[in-house]
Amino acid sequence: MGGTDERTRTRTGAARRLPRAQRRDQILDAAASAFARSGYAATGLDEVAAEAGITRVLLYRHFESKNALYRAVLDRSSERLAGRAGTEGFDDTTLPALLRAAASDPDGFRLLFRHAAREPEFRDVVDSLAAASTAATRAGLAGRLPEGAWNEWACRLVPVVAIEAVIAWLDAGGPDPETAHLRVEAAVHGVIAAAAPRPD
C-alpha cells in the first residue's frame, strides 16, 4: 500500500482501497452522522467505525482519540460553513447562503450550533463562531441602527435567531428551500425592528 492508500474489508470480503485523504473524509462523514444522531458523550468510536464500515484499528490510524475526531469534524464543518456562507458581513445574500450551507451539511451544522454548545471541551469553537457572527452582523447593520445598547443587543440576537430558525427549518424537513430564506429574514427583521428607536 505504500502508505498512500488503505484497505478495508467489505461485507462480501473483498478488499476496497481508498487514498488516505479520501478515507479520512469518509470517517469524518460517518462521525458527523453518528455524533449528530446521539451526541458526543453517547457516541463511541466503535459506533463511528461501524458507521464508516471500517475497523476501529483503521479509525485509530487517523484519529488518536474521540476528542480529536470530534474536533476534526467541527473544524471541517466550520470551514465548509465559512466557504459557503462567508464571514465578512450580513447582507441580502447571507441568509440564503446560510440555508444552502445547512442543507448541504445538516449533520455538521447541527453539531456546530446545537451539540457543541453542550460540551465544555469544545466551547472554544462555539465562542469563536458566536464572536464571528456578532462581528459580521455588526458590520452588516452599520448605519441601520443608532449606536448604543440596543444596537449591540440586535448584533448579538440576530445570529442566534437566524441559526435557530435554520435548525428548526432542518428539523422540519427543509420545506420550500427556494423561499425559506424569506421566512428566516422575517424573523431577523423582527429583531432589527425591535431594536430601532421607539417613537415618542
N, C-alpha and C positions, 0 to 999 in steps of 0.2 A: 504493500500500500504506500510505502514511502512517506507516510505522514501527511499526505495530501488528500487522501480520501478515507472513508470509514465504511465498514461492512456491518450490516445488520441483517439478522435472520428474519425473513418474513414468515407469515403463518404457513406458507407452503414449504418452508425450509430452504428456499432459495436465498442466496446471498444478494443483498442490494447495497451498492456502494453509493455514497454521497460525498462530494467535496466537503472539507471541514466547515467552511463558511455556510454552506447550504444546510449541513447537519445542525449547526448552531441555530440558524433561523428556524429550523423545524422544531428544535427543543424550545426555543422562545415562544413560538406559536402555541405549542402544547401547554407550556407553563402558563401563558396568559389565559388560556381557556380554563385550565384547572384552577388557578388562583381566583379568577373571576367567578367561578361557579361556587367555590367553597370557602374562599378567604385564605389568607396566608397561614394562620395558625392551624387550620384544619386540613391543610393540603400537605401531604408528604411527598418526598422525592420519588417514592415508588409509584405514586399516582401520576406524577408528571411523566416518568419513564413509560408507564403503560399508555398514557395519552399519546406520547410521541412514537410508540411502537418500537422502543429500544430497551436495552438493559440498563439497570441502574449504574453498572460499571461504565458503560459508554457515556451516560449522562455526566458522571464524575470526571470524565476526561475533559469536559468543557467547563464545568462549574464545580468549585470545591465545596460549596455549601448551599443550603436553601436560601440563605440570606443573599449570597452572591447572585444566585439565579433570579431571585425576585427583584433585586436592584437592577440587574441587566434588563429585565422585562420593563421595568419602569423607565429606565433610561431610553430604551428603544421607543417606547410609546411616547415619551416626551419629545424625542427627536422627530418622530413621524408627525405629531401634532403641530410642532413648530413649522415643519416643512409644508404642511397642508393648509394651516390656518394663519400662519405668520405670527410675528411677535411685536410688530412695530407700531401698532396703534389700533384704534377702534373706529371703523367706518362702515359704510353700507355693504362692504364685501365680507366683513368679519363673521357675521352670524351664518350666512350660507356656507362659508368655508368651514366653520366650526361643525356644523351639522354633517357636512360631507366627510370631514375627518372622523367624526364619531361613528358614522355609518360604515366607514371603511375599516375601522379597527375598534369595534364596540367593546371587546374584552379589555383592550388596553386603556380605552377611555374610562371605563368603569373602575379599573384598577387605580388609575391616576386620581380620579376625583371622588371615588366612593371608598374603596378598600384601603388605600394607602393612608388616608386620613385617620384610620383607626389603629394604625401600627406605629407606636412611638419610634421604632428603629428607622422608619422611613419618613419621619416628619419633615426632614430637611427638603425632601422632594416636594412635598405638599406646600411648605412655606415658600419655596422658590417659585413654584407655579403661581401661588397667590400674589406674591410680590410683583411678578412679571405681568400678571393680568391686571392688577391695580394700576401699575405704571402705564400700561398700554391704554387702559380706559381713561386715565388722567390726560394722556396726550390727545386722545380722541375727543374728549369733552372740553378741551381748552377753548375758552371763549363762548361756550354754550351755557355755562352756569357761572354765577359770580363766585369769586374765591371765598373760601370760608368753610365752616364746619359742614354745611350741607353738601357742598361740592365734594368734600372728602368722603362723606357718607355715601354719596352716589358712586364715587370711584371704587369704593370697596364693595358696594352692594351689587352693582351691575354685573360684574363677573360671576358672583355667586348665583344670581338669578338666572343668568344665561346658562351656566353649567348645569344647574339643577333642572332647568327646562329641557336641556338636551338629554340629560339622563332619563327624565320622565318620558321624553319622546322615544328614546330607545326602548324603555321598558314597555311602552305601549305598542311596540312593534314597528316603529318608524313610519307612521302613516303620512301620506301626502308629501313625500320627500322634496318635491319641486316647490312647494309653497309653505312648508313647515316653518321656514325661517321667518315668515311674516307673523306667525303666532308668537314665536320667541321674541321678535322685535317688539311686538305689542307689550309684552311683559317688561322688557327692558325700558321701553319708552315710558312705561308707567312709573318706573323708578326715577327716571330723569325728570319727568313732570312733577313728581312728588318733591324733588329736591329744589325745584325752581322757587323763587321768591313768592310768598303768598301775597295776594292783593290785600290792601288795607280794608 
